[in-house]
Amino acid sequence: MDQQGLEWRPIGKRSVFSTRIFDINEITSVSPEKTESIFYALHASDWVIVVPVVLDEAGSESFLMVRQWRHGTAELSVEFPGGVIDAGEDPLAAARRELLEETGYRAGTLTHAGTVSPNPAIMDNKCHIYIAENLENTNALDLDDDEYLAAEAIGVTSVFESMGHGEYLHGLMSAALFLYLQKKGLPKR
């Protein structure tokens, strides 16, 4: 497909609002037809999500997930562990850190499953997704001051069937599950 005539050319950007989590930028861009328009976008640090795989006594796979309160929806959410990548930190190191902080588990193996744009229409950051296997339980959480969560192992099939319903509404978790399935295949029934 010919992409000429689709791209806008940004000519100016300024921050109009800042928080500790994100900034709102006003962006002036020139359209393919040479007209100027103003758009608003959120600037945030990149994120990481970890899909930790654990085996039960029978050898069946489960995901180690966290249940936590989300202020945007004012609801509990079941999610894969993850969070913000610190300044100067690479995504792999952030994945190791976030898994350990939120679950107390250390990954023996971390595999990059993919990178997605959470919402490219209004956000400029990326979310890096990793699969964690060969986990070791250190029994030591290191949660942020405003972080309250509980980790639990949930069967892969149960997560697959629940995604998009009830407490499984977080869109990035669907993306993480999709990338896991792309790498590992569909769960056996």
Summary of the structure (lengths in Angstrom):
residues: 189
radius of gyration: 19.0
end to end distance: 40.2
largest distance: 63.6
contacts: 519
relative contact order: 0.18
helix: 18%
strand: 46%
